[in-house]
Amino acid sequence: MALFPIAILIVVLLMYLLRTRRTRMCRWRRRGDKDWRCAACGAVAVTGDQKMPRICLRNQ
């Protein structure tokens, strides 16, 4: 029982240390009618329709 809180702490610490911006995918948020902005990387996209972009623009 005493090892359980220690194990949880180790897991949380490893998740924090191993996270990077590269591991997150784009999370699109609507800015206007056809304008989208990614909450993770800041990329901006304009679509021809009102649908969310399908590709990640992080590297562009």
All heavy atoms as TSV, in Angstrom:
chain	resi	resn	atom	element	x	y	z
A	1	MET	N	N	0.802	-1.196	0.000
A	1	MET	CA	C	0.000	0.000	0.000
A	1	MET	C	C	0.850	1.268	0.000
A	1	MET	O	O	0.459	2.257	-0.583
A	1	MET	CB	C	-0.923	0.036	1.228
A	1	MET	CG	C	-2.180	-0.765	1.080
A	1	MET	SD	S	-3.055	-0.299	-0.374
A	1	MET	CE	C	-4.603	0.121	0.259
A	2	ALA	N	N	1.973	1.232	0.657
A	2	ALA	CA	C	2.813	2.422	0.746
A	2	ALA	C	C	3.493	2.721	-0.587
A	2	ALA	O	O	3.890	3.851	-0.839
A	2	ALA	CB	C	3.860	2.251	1.846
A	3	LEU	N	N	3.613	1.739	-1.447
A	3	LEU	CA	C	4.270	1.939	-2.734
A	3	LEU	C	C	3.354	2.566	-3.781
A	3	LEU	O	O	3.830	3.135	-4.757
A	3	LEU	CB	C	4.811	0.615	-3.258
A	3	LEU	CG	C	5.947	-0.009	-2.446
A	3	LEU	CD1	C	6.327	-1.346	-3.039
A	3	LEU	CD2	C	7.131	0.922	-2.393
A	4	PHE	N	N	2.052	2.463	-3.564
A	4	PHE	CA	C	1.109	2.995	-4.549
A	4	PHE	C	C	1.261	4.510	-4.761
A	4	PHE	O	O	1.365	4.953	-5.913
A	4	PHE	CB	C	-0.325	2.630	-4.153
A	4	PHE	CG	C	-1.339	3.042	-5.181
A	4	PHE	CD1	C	-1.403	2.392	-6.399
A	4	PHE	CD2	C	-2.209	4.094	-4.927
A	4	PHE	CE1	C	-2.316	2.778	-7.354
A	4	PHE	CE2	C	-3.126	4.483	-5.869
A	4	PHE	CZ	C	-3.185	3.819	-7.090
A	5	PRO	N	N	1.285	5.335	-3.737
A	5	PRO	CA	C	1.467	6.780	-3.974
A	5	PRO	C	C	2.819	7.100	-4.610
A	5	PRO	O	O	2.915	8.011	-5.433
A	5	PRO	CB	C	1.373	7.395	-2.574
A	5	PRO	CG	C	0.682	6.390	-1.745
A	5	PRO	CD	C	1.001	5.061	-2.334
A	6	ILE	N	N	3.838	6.349	-4.264
A	6	ILE	CA	C	5.156	6.563	-4.871
A	6	ILE	C	C	5.123	6.209	-6.348
A	6	ILE	O	O	5.679	6.918	-7.178
A	6	ILE	CB	C	6.234	5.756	-4.115
A	6	ILE	CG1	C	6.361	6.286	-2.682
A	6	ILE	CG2	C	7.571	5.831	-4.834
A	6	ILE	CD1	C	7.216	5.442	-1.783
A	7	ALA	N	N	4.451	5.121	-6.703
A	7	ALA	CA	C	4.337	4.712	-8.099
A	7	ALA	C	C	3.568	5.753	-8.907
A	7	ALA	O	O	3.959	6.089	-10.034
A	7	ALA	CB	C	3.659	3.355	-8.192
A	8	ILE	N	N	2.498	6.288	-8.352
A	8	ILE	CA	C	1.723	7.328	-9.035
A	8	ILE	C	C	2.582	8.569	-9.255
A	8	ILE	O	O	2.581	9.168	-10.330
A	8	ILE	CB	C	0.451	7.684	-8.234
A	8	ILE	CG1	C	-0.484	6.493	-8.171
A	8	ILE	CG2	C	-0.251	8.901	-8.816
A	8	ILE	CD1	C	-1.059	6.085	-9.502
A	9	LEU	N	N	3.339	8.954	-8.248
A	9	LEU	CA	C	4.217	10.114	-8.361
A	9	LEU	C	C	5.272	9.910	-9.442
A	9	LEU	O	O	5.552	10.820	-10.226
A	9	LEU	CB	C	4.884	10.404	-7.017
A	9	LEU	CG	C	5.782	11.629	-6.975
A	9	LEU	CD1	C	4.981	12.885	-7.245
A	9	LEU	CD2	C	6.499	11.709	-5.654
A	10	ILE	N	N	5.838	8.733	-9.525
A	10	ILE	CA	C	6.845	8.427	-10.551
A	10	ILE	C	C	6.231	8.491	-11.942
A	10	ILE	O	O	6.824	9.052	-12.873
A	10	ILE	CB	C	7.503	7.070	-10.277
A	10	ILE	CG1	C	8.382	7.181	-9.029
A	10	ILE	CG2	C	8.319	6.602	-11.471
A	10	ILE	CD1	C	8.932	5.849	-8.552
A	11	VAL	N	N	5.050	7.948	-12.107
A	11	VAL	CA	C	4.377	7.968	-13.410
A	11	VAL	C	C	4.092	9.405	-13.847
A	11	VAL	O	O	4.349	9.776	-14.993
A	11	VAL	CB	C	3.084	7.128	-13.370
A	11	VAL	CG1	C	2.224	7.379	-14.590
A	11	VAL	CG2	C	3.413	5.657	-13.242
A	12	VAL	N	N	3.579	10.225	-12.943
A	12	VAL	CA	C	3.280	11.622	-13.275
A	12	VAL	C	C	4.565	12.373	-13.615
A	12	VAL	O	O	4.611	13.148	-14.573
A	12	VAL	CB	C	2.512	12.302	-12.116
A	12	VAL	CG1	C	2.419	13.802	-12.328
A	12	VAL	CG2	C	1.139	11.692	-11.974
A	13	LEU	N	N	5.609	12.131	-12.867
A	13	LEU	CA	C	6.888	12.778	-13.125
A	13	LEU	C	C	7.452	12.385	-14.489
A	13	LEU	O	O	7.918	13.233	-15.250
A	13	LEU	CB	C	7.890	12.434	-12.024
A	13	LEU	CG	C	9.263	13.080	-12.142
A	13	LEU	CD1	C	9.155	14.594	-12.036
A	13	LEU	CD2	C	10.196	12.530	-11.103
A	14	LEU	N	N	7.373	11.114	-14.839
A	14	LEU	CA	C	7.842	10.658	-16.154
A	14	LEU	C	C	7.010	11.257	-17.287
A	14	LEU	O	O	7.553	11.645	-18.319
A	14	LEU	CB	C	7.822	9.136	-16.233
A	14	LEU	CG	C	8.944	8.430	-15.484
A	14	LEU	CD1	C	8.724	6.925	-15.495
A	14	LEU	CD2	C	10.289	8.778	-16.084
A	15	MET	N	N	5.694	11.341	-17.102
A	15	MET	CA	C	4.846	11.943	-18.131
A	15	MET	C	C	5.220	13.406	-18.331
A	15	MET	O	O	5.248	13.893	-19.455
A	15	MET	CB	C	3.375	11.818	-17.741
A	15	MET	CG	C	2.846	10.417	-17.864
A	15	MET	SD	S	1.172	10.207	-17.228
A	15	MET	CE	C	0.265	11.398	-18.163
A	16	TYR	N	N	5.520	14.114	-17.273
A	16	TYR	CA	C	5.913	15.519	-17.376
A	16	TYR	C	C	7.262	15.663	-18.078
A	16	TYR	O	O	7.437	16.517	-18.934
A	16	TYR	CB	C	5.963	16.155	-15.985
A	16	TYR	CG	C	6.415	17.592	-16.023
A	16	TYR	CD1	C	5.546	18.592	-16.442
A	16	TYR	CD2	C	7.707	17.946	-15.673
A	16	TYR	CE1	C	5.960	19.908	-16.498
A	16	TYR	CE2	C	8.136	19.260	-15.729
A	16	TYR	CZ	C	7.256	20.236	-16.143
A	16	TYR	OH	O	7.675	21.526	-16.210
A	17	LEU	N	N	8.211	14.824	-17.727
A	17	LEU	CA	C	9.549	14.926	-18.300
A	17	LEU	C	C	9.602	14.507	-19.762
A	17	LEU	O	O	10.419	15.013	-20.529
A	17	LEU	CB	C	10.538	14.083	-17.491
A	17	LEU	CG	C	10.832	14.586	-16.075
A	17	LEU	CD1	C	11.722	13.595	-15.346
A	17	LEU	CD2	C	11.459	15.964	-16.107
A	18	LEU	N	N	8.747	13.601	-20.175
A	18	LEU	CA	C	8.769	13.084	-21.542
A	18	LEU	C	C	7.871	13.854	-22.508
A	18	LEU	O	O	7.870	13.574	-23.694
A	18	LEU	CB	C	8.378	11.601	-21.549
A	18	LEU	CG	C	9.357	10.676	-20.839
A	18	LEU	CD1	C	8.810	9.258	-20.824
A	18	LEU	CD2	C	10.723	10.724	-21.478
A	19	ARG	N	N	7.145	14.830	-22.010
A	19	ARG	CA	C	6.268	15.581	-22.909
A	19	ARG	C	C	7.081	16.607	-23.678
A	19	ARG	O	O	8.037	17.177	-23.175
A	19	ARG	CB	C	5.157	16.286	-22.141
A	19	ARG	CG	C	5.658	17.436	-21.309
A	19	ARG	CD	C	4.498	18.183	-20.677
A	19	ARG	NE	N	5.001	19.170	-19.760
A	19	ARG	CZ	C	5.402	20.393	-20.110
A	19	ARG	NH1	N	5.360	20.737	-21.373
A	19	ARG	NH2	N	5.847	21.241	-19.219
A	20	THR	N	N	6.717	16.808	-24.918
A	20	THR	CA	C	7.335	17.829	-25.754
A	20	THR	C	C	6.261	18.423	-26.648
A	20	THR	O	O	5.177	17.865	-26.798
A	20	THR	CB	C	8.454	17.260	-26.644
A	20	THR	OG1	O	7.878	16.300	-27.524
A	20	THR	CG2	C	9.556	16.627	-25.821
A	21	ARG	N	N	6.567	19.521	-27.279
A	21	ARG	CA	C	5.620	20.100	-28.237
A	21	ARG	C	C	5.430	19.181	-29.443
A	21	ARG	O	O	4.403	19.202	-30.087
A	21	ARG	CB	C	6.108	21.465	-28.703
A	21	ARG	CG	C	5.970	22.530	-27.673
A	21	ARG	CD	C	6.320	23.872	-28.293
A	21	ARG	NE	N	6.148	24.923	-27.317
A	21	ARG	CZ	C	5.106	25.727	-27.296
A	21	ARG	NH1	N	4.182	25.615	-28.198
A	21	ARG	NH2	N	5.007	26.656	-26.368
A	22	ARG	N	N	6.442	18.392	-29.763
A	22	ARG	CA	C	6.344	17.517	-30.934
A	22	ARG	C	C	5.332	16.396	-30.729
A	22	ARG	O	O	4.809	15.855	-31.683
A	22	ARG	CB	C	7.700	16.901	-31.241
A	22	ARG	CG	C	8.702	17.909	-31.726
A	22	ARG	CD	C	10.038	17.266	-31.973
A	22	ARG	NE	N	10.569	16.781	-30.703
A	22	ARG	CZ	C	11.206	15.640	-30.547
A	22	ARG	NH1	N	11.431	14.864	-31.566
A	22	ARG	NH2	N	11.656	15.279	-29.373
A	23	THR	N	N	5.055	16.022	-29.499
A	23	THR	CA	C	4.156	14.900	-29.257
A	23	THR	C	C	2.688	15.294	-29.316
A	23	THR	O	O	1.823	14.435	-29.328
A	23	THR	CB	C	4.441	14.253	-27.897
A	23	THR	OG1	O	4.268	15.227	-26.880
A	23	THR	CG2	C	5.841	13.692	-27.844
A	24	ARG	N	N	2.399	16.597	-29.334
A	24	ARG	CA	C	1.008	17.026	-29.378
A	24	ARG	C	C	0.553	17.209	-30.819
A	24	ARG	O	O	1.257	17.774	-31.635
A	24	ARG	CB	C	0.838	18.344	-28.629
A	24	ARG	CG	C	1.128	18.201	-27.160
A	24	ARG	CD	C	0.766	19.449	-26.451
A	24	ARG	NE	N	1.706	20.503	-26.784
A	24	ARG	CZ	C	1.653	21.719	-26.289
A	24	ARG	NH1	N	0.707	22.035	-25.457
A	24	ARG	NH2	N	2.537	22.616	-26.624
A	25	MET	N	N	-0.632	16.773	-31.101
A	25	MET	CA	C	-1.216	16.984	-32.411
A	25	MET	C	C	-1.984	18.306	-32.402
A	25	MET	O	O	-2.263	18.866	-31.356
A	25	MET	CB	C	-2.176	15.842	-32.768
A	25	MET	CG	C	-1.504	14.504	-32.876
A	25	MET	SD	S	-0.245	14.439	-34.164
A	25	MET	CE	C	-1.262	14.547	-35.607
A	26	CYS	N	N	-2.313	18.797	-33.573
A	26	CYS	CA	C	-3.043	20.058	-33.652
A	26	CYS	C	C	-4.436	19.904	-33.050
A	26	CYS	O	O	-5.118	18.906	-33.263
A	26	CYS	CB	C	-3.154	20.512	-35.106
A	26	CYS	SG	S	-1.644	21.297	-35.704
A	27	ARG	N	N	-4.832	20.912	-32.296
A	27	ARG	CA	C	-6.175	20.982	-31.718
A	27	ARG	C	C	-6.799	22.271	-32.232
A	27	ARG	O	O	-6.518	23.354	-31.737
A	27	ARG	CB	C	-6.090	20.972	-30.193
A	27	ARG	CG	C	-5.540	19.670	-29.661
A	27	ARG	CD	C	-5.612	19.619	-28.151
A	27	ARG	NE	N	-5.028	20.774	-27.498
A	27	ARG	CZ	C	-3.816	20.808	-26.957
A	27	ARG	NH1	N	-3.051	19.751	-27.010
A	27	ARG	NH2	N	-3.376	21.890	-26.369
A	28	TRP	N	N	-7.616	22.141	-33.256
A	28	TRP	CA	C	-8.148	23.299	-33.961
A	28	TRP	C	C	-9.285	23.945	-33.197
A	28	TRP	O	O	-10.163	23.288	-32.668
A	28	TRP	CB	C	-8.625	22.879	-35.346
A	28	TRP	CG	C	-7.505	22.408	-36.206
A	28	TRP	CD1	C	-7.214	21.115	-36.535
A	28	TRP	CD2	C	-6.500	23.211	-36.832
A	28	TRP	NE1	N	-6.101	21.074	-37.321
A	28	TRP	CE2	C	-5.637	22.344	-37.526
A	28	TRP	CE3	C	-6.245	24.570	-36.869
A	28	TRP	CZ2	C	-4.547	22.807	-38.249
A	28	TRP	CZ3	C	-5.160	25.030	-37.587
A	28	TRP	CH2	C	-4.324	24.145	-38.273
A	29	ARG	N	N	-9.260	25.283	-33.171
A	29	ARG	CA	C	-10.314	26.096	-32.576
A	29	ARG	C	C	-10.783	27.093	-33.631
A	29	ARG	O	O	-9.974	27.713	-34.305
A	29	ARG	CB	C	-9.802	26.868	-31.358
A	29	ARG	CG	C	-9.185	26.012	-30.283
A	29	ARG	CD	C	-10.237	25.163	-29.593
A	29	ARG	NE	N	-9.679	24.476	-28.452
A	29	ARG	CZ	C	-9.346	23.190	-28.436
A	29	ARG	NH1	N	-9.497	22.464	-29.512
A	29	ARG	NH2	N	-8.870	22.632	-27.352
A	30	ARG	N	N	-12.076	27.262	-33.738
A	30	ARG	CA	C	-12.653	28.163	-34.746
A	30	ARG	C	C	-12.462	29.614	-34.324
A	30	ARG	O	O	-12.747	29.983	-33.197
A	30	ARG	CB	C	-14.132	27.878	-34.917
A	30	ARG	CG	C	-14.765	28.638	-36.059
A	30	ARG	CD	C	-16.222	28.325	-36.144
A	30	ARG	NE	N	-16.401	26.901	-36.344
A	30	ARG	CZ	C	-17.039	26.377	-37.375
A	30	ARG	NH1	N	-17.570	27.146	-38.264
A	30	ARG	NH2	N	-17.155	25.076	-37.492
A	31	ARG	N	N	-11.953	30.436	-35.248
A	31	ARG	CA	C	-11.762	31.867	-34.993
A	31	ARG	C	C	-12.809	32.708	-35.692
A	31	ARG	O	O	-13.119	33.792	-35.264
A	31	ARG	CB	C	-10.382	32.329	-35.456
A	31	ARG	CG	C	-9.292	31.786	-34.631
A	31	ARG	CD	C	-7.951	32.335	-34.950
A	31	ARG	NE	N	-7.850	33.112	-36.164
A	31	ARG	CZ	C	-6.830	33.875	-36.469
A	31	ARG	NH1	N	-5.816	33.958	-35.659
A	31	ARG	NH2	N	-6.791	34.543	-37.589
A	32	GLY	N	N	-13.290	32.229	-36.775
A	32	GLY	CA	C	-14.298	32.964	-37.545
A	32	GLY	C	C	-15.164	31.953	-38.276
A	32	GLY	O	O	-15.317	30.819	-37.839
A	33	ASP	N	N	-15.705	32.364	-39.406
A	33	ASP	CA	C	-16.564	31.462	-40.169
A	33	ASP	C	C	-15.764	30.322	-40.786
A	33	ASP	O	O	-16.155	29.161	-40.701
A	33	ASP	CB	C	-17.298	32.250	-41.252
A	33	ASP	CG	C	-18.397	31.440	-41.896
A	33	ASP	OD1	O	-18.977	30.578	-41.203
A	33	ASP	OD2	O	-18.677	31.670	-43.083
A	34	LYS	N	N	-14.619	30.653	-41.391
A	34	LYS	CA	C	-13.788	29.647	-42.051
A	34	LYS	C	C	-12.349	29.670	-41.551
A	34	LYS	O	O	-11.493	28.995	-42.090
A	34	LYS	CB	C	-13.806	29.868	-43.553
A	34	LYS	CG	C	-15.184	29.733	-44.159
A	34	LYS	CD	C	-15.175	30.041	-45.634
A	34	LYS	CE	C	-16.583	29.993	-46.196
A	34	LYS	NZ	N	-16.619	30.361	-47.597
A	35	ASP	N	N	-12.071	30.461	-40.523
A	35	ASP	CA	C	-10.715	30.578	-39.992
A	35	ASP	C	C	-10.541	29.658	-38.785
A	35	ASP	O	O	-11.406	29.581	-37.924
A	35	ASP	CB	C	-10.423	32.015	-39.552
A	35	ASP	CG	C	-10.505	32.997	-40.702
A	35	ASP	OD1	O	-10.411	32.556	-41.860
A	35	ASP	OD2	O	-10.662	34.190	-40.440
A	36	TRP	N	N	-9.399	28.999	-38.729
A	36	TRP	CA	C	-9.085	28.073	-37.649
A	36	TRP	C	C	-7.700	28.379	-37.098
A	36	TRP	O	O	-6.815	28.775	-37.830
A	36	TRP	CB	C	-9.112	26.634	-38.154
A	36	TRP	CG	C	-10.461	26.209	-38.625
A	36	TRP	CD1	C	-10.994	26.410	-39.862
A	36	TRP	CD2	C	-11.457	25.539	-37.877
A	36	TRP	NE1	N	-12.262	25.897	-39.928
A	36	TRP	CE2	C	-12.571	25.343	-38.724
A	36	TRP	CE3	C	-11.511	25.071	-36.571
A	36	TRP	CZ2	C	-13.715	24.703	-38.287
A	36	TRP	CZ3	C	-12.660	24.426	-36.143
A	36	TRP	CH2	C	-13.749	24.254	-37.001
A	37	ARG	N	N	-7.526	28.175	-35.799
A	37	ARG	CA	C	-6.220	28.364	-35.158
A	37	ARG	C	C	-5.970	27.177	-34.246
A	37	ARG	O	O	-6.852	26.722	-33.524
A	37	ARG	CB	C	-6.199	29.645	-34.335
A	37	ARG	CG	C	-4.840	29.946	-33.766
A	37	ARG	CD	C	-4.828	31.353	-33.190
A	37	ARG	NE	N	-3.487	31.832	-33.026
A	37	ARG	CZ	C	-2.728	31.571	-31.976
A	37	ARG	NH1	N	-3.179	30.824	-31.014
A	37	ARG	NH2	N	-1.506	32.057	-31.903
A	38	CYS	N	N	-4.731	26.668	-34.271
A	38	CYS	CA	C	-4.377	25.518	-33.458
A	38	CYS	C	C	-4.015	25.986	-32.048
A	38	CYS	O	O	-3.184	26.874	-31.869
A	38	CYS	CB	C	-3.204	24.774	-34.077
A	38	CYS	SG	S	-2.636	23.408	-33.040
A	39	ALA	N	N	-4.607	25.354	-31.048
A	39	ALA	CA	C	-4.324	25.696	-29.662
A	39	ALA	C	C	-2.979	25.153	-29.216
A	39	ALA	O	O	-2.392	25.657	-28.269
A	39	ALA	CB	C	-5.427	25.157	-28.760
A	40	ALA	N	N	-2.465	24.134	-29.881
A	40	ALA	CA	C	-1.201	23.511	-29.470
A	40	ALA	C	C	0.011	24.201	-30.078
A	40	ALA	O	O	0.971	24.501	-29.380
A	40	ALA	CB	C	-1.203	22.032	-29.851
A	41	CYS	N	N	-0.016	24.483	-31.375
A	41	CYS	CA	C	1.189	25.005	-32.032
A	41	CYS	C	C	1.029	26.418	-32.584
A	41	CYS	O	O	1.988	27.032	-33.002
A	41	CYS	CB	C	1.634	24.071	-33.148
A	41	CYS	SG	S	0.506	23.982	-34.548
A	42	GLY	N	N	-0.198	26.942	-32.630
A	42	GLY	CA	C	-0.408	28.296	-33.100
A	42	GLY	C	C	-0.588	28.433	-34.601
A	42	GLY	O	O	-0.660	29.548	-35.111
A	43	ALA	N	N	-0.640	27.328	-35.325
A	43	ALA	CA	C	-0.823	27.386	-36.778
A	43	ALA	C	C	-2.204	27.962	-37.105
A	43	ALA	O	O	-3.157	27.792	-36.355
A	43	ALA	CB	C	-0.696	25.990	-37.375
A	44	VAL	N	N	-2.281	28.652	-38.230
A	44	VAL	CA	C	-3.536	29.254	-38.685
A	44	VAL	C	C	-3.891	28.641	-40.030
A	44	VAL	O	O	-3.027	28.480	-40.891
A	44	VAL	CB	C	-3.392	30.786	-38.812
A	44	VAL	CG1	C	-4.668	31.399	-39.362
A	44	VAL	CG2	C	-3.040	31.392	-37.475
A	45	ALA	N	N	-5.170	28.296	-40.211
A	45	ALA	CA	C	-5.629	27.706	-41.465
A	45	ALA	C	C	-6.961	28.341	-41.861
A	45	ALA	O	O	-7.762	28.713	-41.005
A	45	ALA	CB	C	-5.798	26.201	-41.330
A	46	VAL	N	N	-7.159	28.452	-43.161
A	46	VAL	CA	C	-8.423	28.933	-43.714
A	46	VAL	C	C	-8.943	27.827	-44.612
A	46	VAL	O	O	-8.243	27.366	-45.509
A	46	VAL	CB	C	-8.228	30.238	-44.520
A	46	VAL	CG1	C	-9.544	30.686	-45.134
A	46	VAL	CG2	C	-7.640	31.316	-43.640
A	47	THR	N	N	-10.169	27.403	-44.372
A	47	THR	CA	C	-10.755	26.328	-45.168
A	47	THR	C	C	-11.816	26.898	-46.097
A	47	THR	O	O	-12.384	27.955	-45.832
A	47	THR	CB	C	-11.390	25.259	-44.258
A	47	THR	OG1	O	-12.389	25.876	-43.447
A	47	THR	CG2	C	-10.346	24.612	-43.365
A	48	GLY	N	N	-12.072	26.177	-47.173
A	48	GLY	CA	C	-13.074	26.613	-48.135
A	48	GLY	C	C	-14.484	26.423	-47.625
A	48	GLY	O	O	-15.401	27.135	-48.015
A	49	ASP	N	N	-14.662	25.477	-46.739
A	49	ASP	CA	C	-15.965	25.250	-46.135
A	49	ASP	C	C	-15.846	25.502	-44.630
A	49	ASP	O	O	-14.865	26.041	-44.167
A	49	ASP	CB	C	-16.449	23.828	-46.421
A	49	ASP	CG	C	-15.386	22.792	-46.070
A	49	ASP	OD1	O	-14.359	23.163	-45.487
A	49	ASP	OD2	O	-15.597	21.618	-46.383
A	50	GLN	N	N	-16.815	25.117	-43.877
A	50	GLN	CA	C	-16.784	25.363	-42.431
A	50	GLN	C	C	-16.250	24.166	-41.653
A	50	GLN	O	O	-16.382	24.115	-40.434
A	50	GLN	CB	C	-18.171	25.740	-41.938
A	50	GLN	CG	C	-18.645	27.066	-42.490
A	50	GLN	CD	C	-19.997	27.448	-41.947
A	50	GLN	OE1	O	-20.640	26.681	-41.258
A	50	GLN	NE2	N	-20.431	28.656	-42.261
A	51	LYS	N	N	-15.627	23.217	-42.338
A	51	LYS	CA	C	-15.107	22.026	-41.667
A	51	LYS	C	C	-13.708	22.281	-41.107
A	51	LYS	O	O	-12.943	23.072	-41.633
A	51	LYS	CB	C	-15.063	20.852	-42.634
A	51	LYS	CG	C	-16.437	20.413	-43.086
A	51	LYS	CD	C	-16.340	19.227	-43.999
A	51	LYS	CE	C	-17.722	18.813	-44.461
A	51	LYS	NZ	N	-17.665	17.693	-45.392
A	52	MET	N	N	-13.385	21.581	-40.035
A	52	MET	CA	C	-12.088	21.692	-39.394
A	52	MET	C	C	-10.999	21.123	-40.307
A	52	MET	O	O	-11.229	20.143	-41.020
A	52	MET	CB	C	-12.141	20.886	-38.090
A	52	MET	CG	C	-10.883	20.936	-37.283
A	52	MET	SD	S	-11.016	20.165	-35.660
A	52	MET	CE	C	-11.979	18.718	-35.953
A	53	PRO	N	N	-9.798	21.713	-40.324
A	53	PRO	CA	C	-8.699	21.172	-41.132
A	53	PRO	C	C	-8.349	19.760	-40.696
A	53	PRO	O	O	-8.472	19.411	-39.525
A	53	PRO	CB	C	-7.550	22.128	-40.847
A	53	PRO	CG	C	-8.184	23.380	-40.357
A	53	PRO	CD	C	-9.422	22.962	-39.659
A	54	ARG	N	N	-7.911	18.946	-41.642
A	54	ARG	CA	C	-7.583	17.554	-41.343
A	54	ARG	C	C	-6.105	17.315	-41.127
A	54	ARG	O	O	-5.712	16.276	-40.615
A	54	ARG	CB	C	-8.057	16.659	-42.477
A	54	ARG	CG	C	-9.546	16.629	-42.625
A	54	ARG	CD	C	-9.928	15.645	-43.684
A	54	ARG	NE	N	-11.355	15.681	-43.914
A	54	ARG	CZ	C	-11.982	14.832	-44.679
A	54	ARG	NH1	N	-11.330	13.902	-45.294
A	54	ARG	NH2	N	-13.274	14.923	-44.827
A	55	ILE	N	N	-5.266	18.252	-41.551
A	55	ILE	CA	C	-3.823	18.036	-41.456
A	55	ILE	C	C	-3.219	18.932	-40.380
A	55	ILE	O	O	-3.757	19.974	-40.042
A	55	ILE	CB	C	-3.135	18.305	-42.810
A	55	ILE	CG1	C	-3.393	19.728	-43.258
A	55	ILE	CG2	C	-3.572	17.306	-43.859
A	55	ILE	CD1	C	-2.587	20.148	-44.452
A	56	CYS	N	N	-2.093	18.514	-39.866
A	56	CYS	CA	C	-1.357	19.290	-38.883
A	56	CYS	C	C	-0.413	20.231	-39.623
A	56	CYS	O	O	0.357	19.792	-40.462
A	56	CYS	CB	C	-0.573	18.355	-37.970
A	56	CYS	SG	S	0.399	19.219	-36.742
A	57	LEU	N	N	-0.479	21.510	-39.324
A	57	LEU	CA	C	0.361	22.501	-39.990
A	57	LEU	C	C	1.514	22.936	-39.105
A	57	LEU	O	O	2.109	23.981	-39.313
A	57	LEU	CB	C	-0.495	23.717	-40.356
A	57	LEU	CG	C	-1.651	23.439	-41.302
A	57	LEU	CD1	C	-2.503	24.677	-41.486
A	57	LEU	CD2	C	-1.135	22.940	-42.635
A	58	ARG	N	N	1.857	22.129	-38.144
A	58	ARG	CA	C	2.874	22.475	-37.165
A	58	ARG	C	C	4.224	22.762	-37.797
A	58	ARG	O	O	4.935	23.643	-37.376
A	58	ARG	CB	C	2.977	21.310	-36.180
A	58	ARG	CG	C	4.023	21.440	-35.162
A	58	ARG	CD	C	4.008	20.270	-34.230
A	58	ARG	NE	N	3.241	19.169	-34.787
A	58	ARG	CZ	C	3.226	17.969	-34.310
A	58	ARG	NH1	N	3.929	17.678	-33.287
A	58	ARG	NH2	N	2.500	17.016	-34.859
A	59	ASN	N	N	4.625	22.021	-38.819
A	59	ASN	CA	C	5.954	22.160	-39.414
A	59	ASN	C	C	5.998	23.127	-40.591
A	59	ASN	O	O	7.014	23.216	-41.266
A	59	ASN	CB	C	6.465	20.792	-39.849
A	59	ASN	CG	C	6.653	19.875	-38.662
A	59	ASN	OD1	O	6.998	20.326	-37.574
A	59	ASN	ND2	N	6.404	18.593	-38.858
A	60	GLN	N	N	4.941	23.829	-40.859
A	60	GLN	CA	C	4.912	24.716	-42.024
A	60	GLN	C	C	4.992	26.165	-41.616
A	60	GLN	O	O	4.680	26.569	-40.574
A	60	GLN	CB	C	3.640	24.480	-42.838
A	60	GLN	CG	C	3.636	23.113	-43.415
A	60	GLN	CD	C	2.368	22.851	-44.213
A	60	GLN	OE1	O	1.495	23.710	-44.300
A	60	GLN	NE2	N	2.247	21.686	-44.772
